[in-house]
Amino acid sequence: MIEIIEPREVPLGGPRAMTVRRTLPSRRRSLIGAWCFADHYGPDDVPETGGMDVPPHPHTGLATASWLFTGEVEHRDSGGVHALVRPGELNLMSAGAGIAHSEVSTPGTRVLHGVQLWLALPEAARHGERAFHHHVPAAIQVGGATLRVFLGSVSGTSSPVPTSTPLVGAEVVLAAGGSAVLDVDPAHEHGLLVDLGPMTLQDVELQRGELGYLAPGPAAIEVHNPGREPARALLLGGAPFGEQIVMWWNFVARSHEEIEAWRQEWQEHSARFGEVAGYEGPVQHLPAPALPHVRLRPRGTASSPS
């Protein structure tokens, strides 16, 4: 059975900023494998909206996976990494115990279109060192699909990028009327996030922006493009995470107390997060929002968000 998660629109970064379509976390599901956050944006007219300009901000307990379809984003982080995010190229930044970074669409970008994803780090990795990986996956043909596997393995093709939990991330493109059967790990749960649609997942039709969830069990996933134009989606999956998390703002923790402590450390410019060099915007240290007046609750695979 396919569970359809509909996106909700969220403004990113201010009154003129672009609007993103968020499917994870949702009221119905907080994680798919270790994937705990999915923002789908664009095609965004950068001259009209101002594009992406996110000042230095903190992360703990998670890894960010950036994937673009169109445009270019400049990444800087407190680990000393200065890199560009380009279409078809994975940038994976692991925060470990703490990192800060900025994200800015480049001056030459006229249209920005992509997905920003987060992975929750398991207990064994969440207190570790900062890390950054860049990978350009080759395009392969599987049936009627063009596949780019940027994390994990699908249909015998694997990414060399290390991950802290078993998972998969891949771009799937289907020509009009095209179909494919993708071999996957039956122990994994999977989600198909449609960028250009419609696209069917196991005969269930998904529209643009929707995320279809499939529980563990199948060793193969069938995708089909019923439309007259090309369809594109991201396949996200992994072993059920198995740990409760507390997720607030840019932090993935295990308790309300951890969130409180990390927020305070960020506000006090703690060495936990370091400093981002080279960002030229007016705000050099994005202030944390106020904590809610309720205790943040843990969430699991299908629990309600805090």
TORFIMAR-471062 format. One record per residue: residue in three letters; x, z, y of N, C-alpha, C, O in turn. Coordinates in steps of 0.2 Angstrom, whole numbers, plus 2048, in hexadecimal, padded with zeros to 3 digits. Each point is the difference from the previous one (the first is absolute). Layout:
<rs>
ALAXZYXZYXZYXZY;...
</rs>
This chain:
<rs>
MET8048007FA7FC800806804800806805804801;ILE7FA7F88048037FF8067FD8048067FA800801;GLU80A8058027FD8048068037FC8068057FF801;ILE7F68008038017FC8078018058057FB804802;ILE80B7FC8028018048058007FC8068047FB801;GLU7F78068047FF7FC806805803805801806801;PRO8027F68048048028057FD8048067FA7FE801;ARG8098068027FD8038068057FE8068068007FF;GLU7F87FE8078047FE8058038068047FC805802;VAL80A7FB7FF8048058048047FD8058047FC7FE;PRO7FC8078088057FD8068068037FE8018067FF;LEU8057F68028068027FF8048008068027FB803;GLY80080B8008058018057FE800807804800805;GLY7F58007FD7FE8008077FA7FB8017FE7FD7FC;PRO7FF80380A7FA7FD8028017F87FF7FB7FD7FF;ARG80B8008038017F97FF8037FE7F98027FA7FF;ALA7FF80B7FD8047FE7FA7FB7FD7FB7FA800801;MET8097FD7FA7FC7FC7FB7FC8057FC8028067FF;THR7F97F77FE7FC8047FB8027FE7F98017FB7FE;VAL80080B7FE8017FF7F97FA8017FB7FC804802;ARG8047F97F87FB8017FC8038057FA8057FE7FC;ARG7F98088048038057FB7FB8017FA7FA801801;THR8097FE7F97FD8027FA8028067FC7FC8037FC;LEU80B7FF8058028067FD8038048068047FD804;PRO7FB8097FC7FB8047FC7F97FF8027FF7FE805;SER7FC8027F67F98008027FC8067FD8038047FC;ARG7F77FC8057FC8067FE7FF7FF7F88008057FD;ARG8017F58017FF7FF7F88068017FD8008017FA;ARG8067FD8098068007FC8068018058007FD805;SER8048087F98068028048077FC7FE8047FF804;LEU7FC8007F58067FD7FE7FF7FB7FB7FB8007FC;ILE8097FB8038007FB7FB8088007FD8047FD803;GLY7FD8067F78078027FF8028048057FD805802;ALA8097FA8018038048057FE7FD807802803805;TRP7FB7F77FB7FE7FD8077FA8058037FB8017FD;CYS8078018097FB8058037FE7FE8077FC803803;PHE8067F77FF7FE7FD8078017F98008057FD7FE;ALA7F57FF8058017F98007FC7FE8077FA801800;ASP80A7FC8047FD7FE8078017F87FF8067FE800;HIS7F57FE8018007F98007FE7FE8077FB802803;TYR80A7FA8007FF7FE8078017F88018047FD7FC;GLY7F88008098017FA8027FC7FB7FC7FC8027FC;PRO8057F78068047FD8057FF8038077FA800802;ASP80B8038017FF8038078037FC8058067FE7FF;ASP7F78008068027FD8068058048047FD804805;VAL8097FC7FA8058058047FF800807800805804;PRO8007F48008008008077F9804802800802806;GLU7FB7FE7F67FA8038027FF8077FF7FE804805;THR8057FE7F67FF8087FE8078048027FF806800;GLY8067F68018068048018048017F9806802800;GLY7F77FC7FA8048017FA8018077FE7FD804801;MET8097FC7FB8028077FD8058038058057FD801;ASP7FA8098018058048037FF8077FF7FD804803;VAL8067FE7F77FF8077FE8078048018057FF7FD;PRO7FB8068088068048028028047FA7FD8007FB;PRO80A8028068028047FA7FB8067FE7FE804805;HIS8017FC7F57FB8057FD8038027F98047FD7FD;PRO7FA8098018038037FA7FC7FE7F97FA7FE800;HIS80A8037FB7FD8007F98038057FC806801800;THR7F78017FB8028057FB7FC7FE7F97FA7FF801;GLY80A8027FA7FC7FF7F97FD7FA7FE7FC8007FC;LEU8077FA8077FD7FA7FF8057FA801805802803;ALA7F97F87FA8047FA8027FB7FB8037FA8007FE;THR8097FD8077FC7FA8038027FA7FD8067FE7FF;ALA7F57FD8008017FA7FD7FD7FB8057FA800801;SER80A7FC8027FD7FB8068007F97FD8057FE7FD;TRP7F67FE8037FF7FA7FE7FC7FB8057FB802802;LEU8087F98007FD7FC8057FE7F97FD8047FD7FC;PHE7F78008077FE7F97FF8027FC8058027FA7FF;THR7FE8088088027FC8068038058057FD806800;GLY8087F88038038048068068037FE8037FE7FA;GLU7FF80780A8078037FE7FF8078047FE800806;VAL8058057F78008078028078038008037FF7FB;GLU7FF80480A8078038017FF8077FE7FC804802;HIS8087FE7F98008077FD8078048028057FD7FF;ARG7FA8098048068048017FE8077FD7FB802801;ASP80A8017FC7FF8077FD8068048018057FE802;SER7F98097FD8058058028068007FA804804801;GLY7FB7F87FA8057FF7FB8067FB8028047FF7FD;GLY7FB7FE8098047FB8037FF7F97FE8047FC801;VAL7F68037FC7FE7F97FE7FC7FD8067FC802803;HIS8077F87FE7FC7FB8057FF7FA7FC8057FC7FE;ALA7F58028017FE7FA7FB7FA7FD8037FC803804;LEU8037F77FA7FA7FC8027FC7FF7F98027FF7FB;VAL7F78028077FB7FF7FA7FE7F98017FD7FE806;ARG8037FD7F57FE7F98017FC7FF7FA7FF8037FB;PRO7FD7F78067FB7FE7FA8037FF7FA8067FD7FF;GLY7F78067FB8037FF7FA8068047FE8037FF7FB;GLU7FF8068098058057FF7FE8078007FD802805;LEU8058027F67FF8078008058048048067FF7FF;ASN7F78058058048068037FD8067FD7FB802802;LEU8098027FA7FE8067FD8048068038068007FF;MET7F78058058048058037FD8077FD7FA801800;SER80B8027FD7FE8077FD802805805805801802;ALA7F68038008018068048038067FD804803804;GLY7FB7FE7F68038067FD7FD8068037FB801802;ALA80A8038007FE8078037FF7FF8087FD804803;GLY8057F68007FE7FF8078047FA8038057FF7FE;ILE7F77FD8058037FA8047FB7FE8067FB803800;ALA8087FA8057FC7FD8058027F98018057FE7FE;HIS7F67FE8048017F98017FB7FD8057FB803802;SER8077F78017FC7FC8047FE7F97FE8047FE7FC;GLU7F77FF8067FE7FA7FD7FD7FC8067FB802804;VAL8087F87FE7FE7FC8068007F97FE8057FD7FD;SER7F67FF8048007F97FF8047FD805801802805;THR8037F97F88057FD8047FD7FB8067FB7FE7FF;PRO8098018067FE7FC8067FD7F97FE7FC7FD803;GLY8078007F77FE7F97FE7FA8007FC7FE7FB7FE;THR7FF80B8007FB8007FC7F97FF8047FE804805;ARG7FF7F77F97F97FE8037FA8027FC7FB802803;VAL8067FE7F77FB8037FB8038047FB8057FF7FD;LEU7F88078038028067FB7FB8017FB7FA801801;HIS8087FF7F97FB8007FA8048037FA8057FD7FE;GLY7F88087FF8048037FB7FC8077FD7FB801802;VAL8098027FA7FE8077FD8058058018067FF7FE;GLN7F88078048058068007FD8047FA7FA802800;LEU80B8007FC7FE8047FA804806800806800802;TRP7F88067FB8038067FF8008027F87FB7FE7FD;LEU80B8048018008037F9801808800805802804;ALA7F78027F98028078008068017FB8007FD7FB;LEU8048078078068027FC7FE8067FC7FD804802;PRO8057FB7F77FF8067FC8058068018047FF804;GLU7FA8077FA8048068018077FF7FF804803804;ALA7FE7F97F78078007FF8047FC805806800800;ALA7F67FC8048047FB8057FE8028078047FD805;ARG7F78077FC7FE8018078058048057FF800806;HIS8058037F78058048048077FD800805803802;GLY7FB7F67FC8067FD7FF8037FD8077FD801805;GLU8087FA7FA8037FD8067FC7FA8037FC7FD7FC;ARG80580180A7FD7FA8028037FA7FD8068007FE;ALA7F67FB8018027FA7FD7FD7FA8037FA800802;PHE8097FA7FD7FD7FA8038027FA7FB8067FF7FE;HIS7F57FD8008017FA7FC7FD7FA8037FA800802;HIS8097FA7FE7FE7FA8028007FB7FA8058007FC;HIS7F67FD8037FF7FB7FA7FC7FA8017FB801803;VAL8087F97FB7FC7FA8017FE7FD7F98047FD7FD;PRO7F68058017FE7FD7F97FF7F98007FE7FD805;ALA8048007F57FF7F97FF7F97FF7FF7FC8047FD;ALA8017F68057FA7FE7FE8007FD7F98047FB7FF;ILE7F78077FD8007FD7F97F97FE7FF7FB802803;GLN8047FA7F87F97FD7FE7FE8047FA8037FF7FB;VAL7F78048057FD8037FA7F97FD8007FB802804;GLY8047F97F77F97FD8007FF7FC8078047FC802;GLY7F68058017FF7FD8068028048067FE7FF806;ALA8068067F98028058058077FF8028047FF7FC;THR7FE80280B8068018028018078017FD803804;LEU8088007F98018078008078028038057FD7FE;ARG7FB8088068068038038008077FE7FC804803;VAL8087FF7F88008067FE8058048048067FF7FF;PHE7F88068058058038058018077FD805803802;LEU7F78007FA8028067FD7FD8007F97FB7FD7FE;GLY8098067FD7FD8017F98007F97FC8057FC802;SER7F78047FA8007FA7FB7F97FD7FF7FB8047FF;VAL8047F58017FA7FD7FF8027FA7FC8047FC802;SER7F88037F88017F97FC8077FF7FF8027FA800;GLY80280B7FE8077FF7FE8057FF8068067FF7FF;THR7F88018078048008068018078037FB803801;SER80B7FF8018018078028047FF8078047FC801;SER7FB80A8038048018068058047FF8008057FC;PRO8067FA8078068057FF8008068048048057FF;VAL7F77FC8067FF8058047FE8077FC7FB8007FD;PRO8098058047FE8067FC7FA8048037FF800806;THR7FD8037F67FB8048028008077FD8038007FA;SER7F98048098018077FD7FA8017FB8018057FC;THR7FA7F78037FB8007FB7FF7F97FE8027FB803;PRO7FB8047F67FF7FA7FE7FA7FD8047FB802801;LEU8077F88027FA7FC8048027F98018057FD7FD;VAL7F67FF8068017F98017FD7FE8077FB803802;GLY8087F88017FE7FD8068017F97FF8067FE7FF;ALA7F57FE8038017F87FF7FB7FD8057FB802800;GLU8087F88037FB7FC8037FE7FA7FB8047FD7FD;VAL7F58028047FD7FB7FB7FD7FB8057FB801804;VAL8077F87FB7FD7FB8037FC7FB7FC8047FE7FB;LEU7F68008067FD7FC7FB7FD7FA8057FD801805;ALA8047F97F87FD7FA8037F98007FF7FD8047FC;ALA7FF7F88087F97FF7FF7FE7FF7F98037FB7FD;GLY7F98098007FE7FF7F98058037FB7FF7FF7FA;GLY8068038088068027FC7FE8077FC7FD804803;SER8067FD7F78008067FC8068027FD8057FC7FF;ALA7FC80A7FF8068037FD7FE8067FC7FC804802;VAL8087FD7F98008067FC8068038018067FE7FD;LEU7FB8088058068048028018057FB7FB8057FF;ASP80A7FB7FD8028067FC802806803805800805;VAL7F88067FA8028068038018067FB7FE7FF7FA;ASP8048068098018067FC7F98047FF7FD802805;PRO8007FE7F57FA8037FF7FF8078017FB803801;ALA80B8018008008078027FF8018087FF805802;HIS8017F58018008008087F97FF8027FC7FD7FD;GLU8028068097FA7FE8038027FB805806800803;HIS7F57FC8008027FA8047FB7FF8067FA8027FF;GLY8087FC8067FC7FE8068017F98028067FE800;LEU7F57FE8028027F98027FD8008087FA801801;LEU80A7FF8047FF8008077FF7F88028067FD800;VAL7F48018028007F98018017FF8087FD803804;ASP8087F87FD8027FE8077FC7FA8027FD800805;LEU8037FB7F77FC7FA8017FC7FF7FA8028007FA;GLY7F78008077FC7FF7FA7FA7FC8017FF7FC805;PRO7FC8047F68008057FB8057FF7FA8037FB800;MET7FD80A7FC8048007FA7FD8057FB7FD805802;THR8027F87F87FD8057FB8058037FC8067FE7FE;LEU7F98098008048047FC7FB8027FA7FB803800;GLN8087FA7FA7FC8017FA7F87FE8017FC8047FE;ASP8037F68057F97FD8017FD8048067FA7FE801;VAL8088078027FD8038068037FD806806801801;GLU7F57FD8038037FC8068018058067FC805801;LEU80A7FB8028028048068017FB8068027FB800;GLN7FC8088068007FC8068068038038048047FF;ARG7FE7F88078068018048008078027FB803803;GLY80A8017FC8018078027FE8057FB801806801;GLU7FB7F87FA7FE8057FB8068017FB8047FC7FF;LEU7FB80A7FE8058027FB7FC8027FA7FC804800;GLY8067F87FA7FD8017FA8048047FC8067FF7FF;TYR7F78077FE8048057FC7FE7FF7F87FA7FF7FE;LEU80B8017FE8007FF7F98038067FC806801801;ALA7F78037FB8038057FD8047FE7FB8007FA7FD;PRO80580B8008047FE7FB7FD7FD7FA7FA8027FE;GLY8097FA7FE7FD7FE7F98027F87FF8037FF7FB;PRO7FB7FD80A8017F97FE8087FE800804803804;ALA7FE7F97F88077FD8008017FA8038057FD801;ALA7F58008028007FA8047FB8008057FA8037FF;ILE8077FA8077FB8008057FF7F98028057FC801;GLU7F48027FF7FF7F98027FE8008077FB803802;VAL8087F88027FE7FF8077FE7F88008027FC7FD;HIS7F98038087FD7F98017FE7FF8077FE805803;ASN8037F58007FE7FF8077FA7FB7FF8017FA7FE;PRO7F98098047FA7FC7FF7FF7FB8077FB7FD800;GLY8098048057FF7FD8068047F98008037FD7FB;ARG7FC80080B8037F98018068008048037FB802;GLU7FF80B8008078018048048057FC7FE8037FB;PRO8097FC8068048057FC7FE8078017FD802805;ALA8048027F67FF8078008068047FF8057FE7FD;ARG7FC8088068068048007FE8087FF7FB802803;ALA8098017F97FF8077FF8068047FF8057FD7FE;LEU7FB80A8028058047FE7FE8047FA7FB803800;LEU8097FC7FA7FE8047FA8058078018067FF800;LEU7F68068008048078017FE8047FA7FA8017FE;GLY80B8027FF7FE8047FA8058057FE806800803;GLY7F98047F88058057FD7FD8057FC7FA8007FF;ALA80A8047FE7FE8067FC7FC805804802801805;PRO7F88017F97FD8058048058068028048027FC;PHE7FB7FF80A8068048038008077FD8068037FF;GLY7F58018008008067FC8028068048018057FD;GLU8007FA80A8018068047FB8008067FE7FB802;GLN80080B8007FC8018068047FF806805803800;ILE7F97FA8058037FF8067FC8038067FA7FF800;VAL8098038057FD8018078037FB805806800801;MET7F57FC8018027FA8057FD8018067FA800801;TRP80B8008057FD8018068057FC8058068017FF;TRP7F77FB8068047FC8048067FC7FD7FE7FC7FC;ASN8088068058057FC7FC8048037FB8057FF7FE;PHE7F88077FF8038047FB7FC8007FA7FA800800;VAL80A8007FA7FD8017FA8038077FD8068007FE;ALA7F68058018028067FE7FD8037FA7FC7FC7FD;ARG80580A8027FC8047FA7FC8058027FC8037FD;SER8047FF80A7FC8068027FF7FF8088047FD803;HIS7F78077FF7FF8008078068038048017FE806;GLU8028077F78068038038067FB801803801806;GLU7FE7FB7F68057FB8007FF7FC8068047FE804;ILE7F57FF7FD7FF7FC8058018048078037FD805;GLU7FB8097FC8018048068078008028027FF805;ALA8028037F68078008018037FA802804800805;TRP7FB7FA7F88037FA8017FD7FE8078047FD804;ARG7F68047FE7FE7FE8078048048058027FD805;GLN7FF8097FA8038048058087FE8008037FF806;GLU8007FF7F58077FE8008007F98048057FF803;TRP7F67FD7FC8007F98038008028088037FD804;GLN7F88077FE7FF801807807803803801800806;GLU8028047F68068038028077FC7FF805802801;HIS7FA7F87FE8057FB7FF8058027FA806800801;SER7F88037FA8048027FA8057FB7FE7FE7FA800;ALA8078087FD8057FC7FD7FD7FD7F98037FB7FE;ARG7F88088007FD7FD7FA7FE7F98018017FC7FB;PHE7FD80280B7FE7F98018057FC8038007FA7FF;GLY8058098048057FC8047FD7FC8067FA801802;GLU80A7FA8007FE7FD8068017F87FF8047FE7FC;VAL7F77FE8078007F97FF8047FD8067FE801806;ALA8087FB7F98037FD8057FE7F98027FE7FD7FB;GLY80280180B7FE7F98027F97FF8017FF7FA803;TYR7FD80A7FC7F97FF8027FF800808802805803;GLU7FB7F68008007FF8077F98018037FF7FF806;GLY7FC8047F77FA801803800807804805803800;PRO7F57FE8038008058058008077FD801805803;VAL7FC7FB7F67FF8077FD8068007FA7FF7FC7FC;GLN8058088058068017FB7FE8047FA8048017FB;HIS7F78038067FF8057FA7F88018007FD804804;LEU7FF7F97F87F98008007FE8077FE8018027FB;PRO7FB80180A7FD8077FF7FB8007FA7FD7FB7FF;ALA80480A7FD7FB8017FB7F9802802800804805;PRO7FB7FA7F87F98028027FF8077FE8048037FC;ALA7F78008077FF8077FE7FD8017F97FC7FB7FE;LEU80680A7FF7FD8017F97F88018017FE803804;PRO7FE7FB7F77F98028007FF8077FF8058047FE;HIS7F57FE8047FF8088007FD8027F97FC8057FF;VAL8067F77FC7FE8027F98067FF7FC8057FD802;ARG7FB8067F88068007FB8007F97FD7FB7FE7FD;LEU80B7FF8038017F97FD7FF8017F88048057FD;ARG7F87F78007FF8017F98047FB7FC8017FB802;PRO8018077F88047FB7FB7FB7FB7FE7FA801800;ARG8097F97FF7FC7FB7FD8047FD7FA806800800;GLY7F67FD7FC8037FD7FA7FE7F87FF7FF7FD805;THR8018017F57FE7F97FF7FA7FE8037FF7FA803;ALA7FC8097FC7F97FE8027FD8068057FA800800;SER8098048037FE8058047FE7FE8078037FB802;SER7F98098027FF7FE8068058028058048047FE;PRO7FD7F88078068018057FF8078047FA802800;SER80C8008027FF8068047FD7FF8077FF805804;
</rs>
